[in-house]
């Protein structure tokens, strides 16, 4: 089913917070991509630019997984159903990758079951449509014997042009650990998955969280934690990258080949070592600067009542690490008389894929989570900020800048507006956009 929705426009003005410099007020166009959609932040890219249009997707309130094409020129949205009433859970949002043949693949999972799905999208001026979902079975008995926990959550597909357009896909699969698999025929068939990162001795309850980024040529950056901050007494941040059949530290020192997987978190580059004073960390996003060095967004939580936003970048001098701002507490709406189940669900941060100096983030302002644009010209030492949303009725969280957006393009940022978000299975949310003029 296809739906065309015309989006209204309006102008917002910037606010200045804390010790930052004031920016000139900038007009923007803003509106809704859908009034029924949600997503998590560990299945990406959840939005990509293809031929000047944003291709994205979400999970509806009834559990249906949907893809959408957003035309920046007239702010119209065309949708295509991927899977009807799959499961009401925000972990199941689709992730997108272009293929060498010119179409796109869409990958998604259920949450902690044994299902991984793929659809193909036809995208051109005349149509936006998807094929029916195909089920992929990536887990092998051999890997499961070594890492005995069978569960599939998240999908993160990335194509590398320098590897004959091989498409890699990452997710939390065998062993409750980050896995890797690949396709050499535009996603038609796939290798079996391999556990990529694990602790030793193996702990089936430990689950590192990973964010990925690639420019689509030769390298895939990844930033990850020991596990979930609710579970780990300390939760540190690590970095590695994949290139040409092997994994490396930020310095270029080889960790292992793809045939020698898995590696342990301690084998990678340490970005931040968690401790009781600075708190437990979680990862938000990763990109790269003009020298192909990693830039990382992550949180520190000395207290669950406030999540600090941090910006880390790497150069030959090593890691530089600076605080951006405080973001406030969790955004789930905790029912009265109950204990919050997800106190580390921070508002969210995203990095511009072609300009690592630009960060969009969600932080609490006057009791409501608002979207702001922050920019640095000195690797995070100081920042300028302006409001994207302000004086909102509902929380605005989990912003995302579509991958493939060039620095010369108009900036577009997407985010969730929460009329209700009690839990990742109990929500009523919308997906909004803003285009910077």
N, C-alpha and C positions, 0 to 999 in steps of 0.2 A: 504494500500500500504506500502511496506517495502523498505527501502533504506539503503544500507551499505556504509558508507563513511570512507575511511582511512584518518587519520589525520597525518600531518607532525609534526616533533619535532624540537625544537631549544633550544638554551641556552641564558638566560638573566642574567645580572649582577646587583648587588644591587647598589642603590644610598642611600646616607645618607642625611637626611634633619634635620635642626634645632638642638636642643640640645639633640641628641640621640647618642647611642653608635653604632659603626660600627659592622655589622655582617659579618661573613665569606661568601664569594660568594657561592651560592648554585645553582647547575644545576637544571633545571626543563624542563618538557615536556609541550608543549603548542600548542593549535590549536583551531579549530572551531567545536562545536557540530552541529551548523546549521548556514547558512548564511541568514536565514530568521526567526527571532524569537524575541519576546520581552516579558517582564513581569513587573509587579508592585512589591511592597514589602509588601503588606498586605494580600496576599493569600499564606499561607505557611502550611506545608513544600513544597516549590516549587522544592526541590530535596531531595531524600532519597537514602541511601545505602541499597541494597537488594542483599544478596549473593555475595558481592564483586563488584557489578555493581551499577552505578548511574542511578536512574530512575528520570526523570525530564520532563519538558514540557514548552510550550510557546504559544503565539499567533502569527500567521504569519501575513504578511503585508496585506493579503486579509481577515483577520479575522478568519481563520481556527485555531481551537485549536488542538494542537498536543502533544502527549507524546513521549518520547524517552528513550532508554536504551543505556547507554554509558559504554563500556567494557574498564576498565582501563588497561587490559593486552595488548591489541593491538590497543587501541584508535579508536575503531570502534563504529559507532552510528547506531542504528536501530530505526526507527520511526513508530508510529501508529497513524492514524487520529482519533481524538475523536469527533469532530464536524466540519463539513465543513462550512466555511464562516459564523460562528456564529455572529461575530461583530468585526469590527476593533477597538479595544480598549485594552490597556495593562492591564486594571483592570481584564481581563477575564482569566488570566493564571491559569492552573490547579494546584491543591494541592493534595498531596499523603499521604495515610496511608496504612500500611499493615494490614491484617486481621488475625484472629486466624487460619483460614483455609489455609493460605499460599499464597493467591493471594494479590492483592492490589486494593484499590478503588481510584478513581480520582474524585475530586469534583471541580466545577467551576461555575461561574455565568455570566450573562451579567451585564453591569454597570447601576445600578439604574433602572432596569426593575423589573419583577416579576418572573425571571427564575433562578432556581438552578438545576444543572445537576450532574449526577453521572454516571460514567462508571466503569467497572471492568476490570482489567488487569490480563492476564495470563502471568506469568514470569517464564521461566525455560530455560534450555540450548537449547531446541529445538525451542522455539517460544517466541515471544513478540507480543501480540495482545490484542485488547480491544473489549469489547462488545459495542453495540450501546448505545447512551446516554438515560438515563431515567430522567424524570422530577420529581422533588420533590416540594411539596407545603407545606412549613413549617408554614405559617402565619395563625393564627386563628382569627376569628371575635372578640372573647373575648379580646385578646391582642390588636388588632387593635382599639377596642373601647377605651381602656385605653391609648394607645399610637398611635394616629391617623396619621400615615404616612406609606404607604405601598411601600417599595422599597427593592430590594435585590442586595447586592454587597458583594463580597469576600466570600471565604470558607476556613476554617482552621480545618481540621480533625485530631484528636489525639486518639489513642487507649490506654486504661489503662488495663494492664494485671491483676492488683489486684482488678478490678471491673468486673471480669468474662469477660474480653476483650470487655467491652463496648466501643464504639467509640463515642466520642463527636465531634461536629462540631460547630464552631463559625463563625459569620459573621455580617455584618451591614444590618439588615433586618427590622423587625417591628419597627416603630417609628424613623427610621434613627439612631438606637442605636445598640450597640453590643448585639447580641442574642446568645442563646445556645440551641442546641437540641442534641439528642443522639439515638443510635441504639444498640440493644442487640442481633442482629442476623447478624453480619458481614456487616452491611450496607444495608441489603435487605429491611428493613422497618425502619421508623424513628418516633420519638416522634414529637409533634408539638413544635415550638420554643417558648422560653420565653425571654423577654427582660431582659438582665443581668445587664446593667449599664445605668442609666439615671440621669438627673438633675430634680429637683423639684423647682418651677412648671415646668411641661413638656414643652420643647421647641422643636418643630419639625424641626427646622433648625440647631440645635446643633448636632454634630456627633463626639463622642469620637473615636479616632484611637487606635487600640489595636494590640500588638504583643504577640505571644504565644510561649511557649516552654514546652515540656514534655520529660522525659526519657522513657516514655511508661509504667511505673509501677503504680504509685498511684497519682502523682501530676502533675498539669498543672499550670505553671507560666504565669502570664500576666502583661504587662506593658502598660499603656494607658495615654492619654491626656484628657484635658477638651474637645478639639475639634480640628478643623483644624486651623493651625497657621495663615492662611490667613484671618480667620474670627474672631478668639478670640483675644481680646486686650491683654490678658495674656493667656498663654497656658502652664500649669504645667504638671508634670509627676507623675504618681501614680503607685503603685504596689499592687497586690493581688495574691493569689494562691487558686486553687480549690483542695480539697482532701476529699474523702470519704463523699460526699454529702453536703459539706459546703465550704464557702469561708473564707479566713483568711488574716490578715495583715502579713507582714514579720515577726513580733514578735511571731506569732502563735495565736494572739487574733482573736477570731471568729468575722466575719462581719455578716454573715447570713447563713442560710441553702439554698439549691437549691429551696426548696418550698417557701422560704421567699423572693426570688428575686422580683424586682431588688434592687441593692444598688446604692448609689451615689458615685461619685469620692471622695468626702471628707471623706467617710467612710473607704477608703483604706489607705495604707501607702503612705505618701508623700515623693517622691524622690527628687524633685526639685520644688520650688515655683517660678513661673515666675514673673518677675518684669521688669520695663522699662529699667533698666541699663543692666541686663543680657539677656534680650530679650525673645522671645517666643520659646518654645521647640517643638520638634517633636521626635517620637521614631523611632529607627532604628532596634534593635534586642534585644533579651533576651536569656540568657542561665543560667546555674547553675555551681557552683564550686564543688569541691570534697566533700563538706559538705552539698550539696543540697541547698545551699543558692543562691539567685538570683544574676545574674550579668547582667547589663543593659547598652546598648549603646543608646545614644540619642544626639540630637543636641540642641544647644542654638544659637539664631540668634539676637545678639544685633543690627546687620544691615543685610539687605537682601543681601548685597554684600559679606558677609562672614558668613558661617555656622560653628560654633565651634563644634568639636566632643568631647563628654564626656563619661567617663567610671565610672559607679556606681556599687559598690558591697556592700553586706550586711553581717554583722556578729553580734555577741552578743553585740558589742559596738555600733551598729547602722549602718547607711549608711556612706560609704566612697565614695567620689566623686572627680574625677580628670579629668582635661582636657587632651585629647590626642594631638590634633593639630587643626590648622585652616584648613578648606577644600576648601575655596574659595566660589564663588557665586553659583547660580543655574546652572544646565547643559542644560536645554532646549534652543534651538537656537532661540532667540527672533527675529522675523522678524523686519527689519529696520522700524522705525517710529511707532512701536506699543509698548504697555506696556506688560511686561511679565505676563502671566496668572498664572504661577506656580513658583513664586520666591523662594519658600521654598523646591523645589525639589533638595535636596542635592545629592552628588555623591553616598553615601550609605556606610553602614558598616554591617559586619556580624561577628558573634562570632563562634569559633570552638566549636561544640556541646559536645566534650569530653575533652576540654582543654580551660578553660575560660581565660587563660592568653594570648591566641592567637586571634588577631583581624585582619581581612582583611578589608581594607577601600579604598575608591576612593576619591582622592583629586586633586585639580587643580595644575599642575606643568607646568610652562612655557606656560600657556594658554590652556592646554589640561588635561582632567581628566585621571589620571593614577591609577592603582591598586597597593597597597602596603600591605605587611605583617608586622604587628606590634606585639610585644610581651613584656609583663611585668613580672617581678618576685616579685613585691611588691604591688599588688592590684592596679596598675595604677599610682603609684607615679612617675615612670620613665619608659622609653620605649626604645626598640631597633627596628629598622625598616630596611626593604630592599624592593627593587622594584620588582614587578611582571611584570609590563609593564613599558616601558620607551620610550621617544621620539616617541610617537604614533601619527599617522595621525588623528585618530578619538578618541572621548571621550570614556572612559571605565568606566562604572557605575554599580551600584546595584550588588555588589558582593554577593555571597552566598556559604557557605560551606554546603554540603549535610548533613542532619540529619542522625544519625546512624553511622557516621564516628568515628572510635575508635582512641584513642590517639596513638596506636601502628601502625595504618595504614599510608600509604603515604597520605599526605594531598592533597586534590583536592579542588580547588575553581573555581566557575563558575561566569561569569559576562556578561553584555551586552556591545557590541561595537556599537556605534551610528554613522552610516553614516549620518543619519538625525534623529533628534528628536525635532520637533517643539512643539508637544503636544501629550497627551496620545492617540489621534486618528490620529495623523499625524507623522509617523515614518518609518524609514527603518533601522532596527537593526539586529545584529547577536548575537548569544550566544557563548562565548568562554570558554576555560578551561585552567588551568595550574595544573600540578601535580608536587609537590615538591619531589625531589629525597632524 
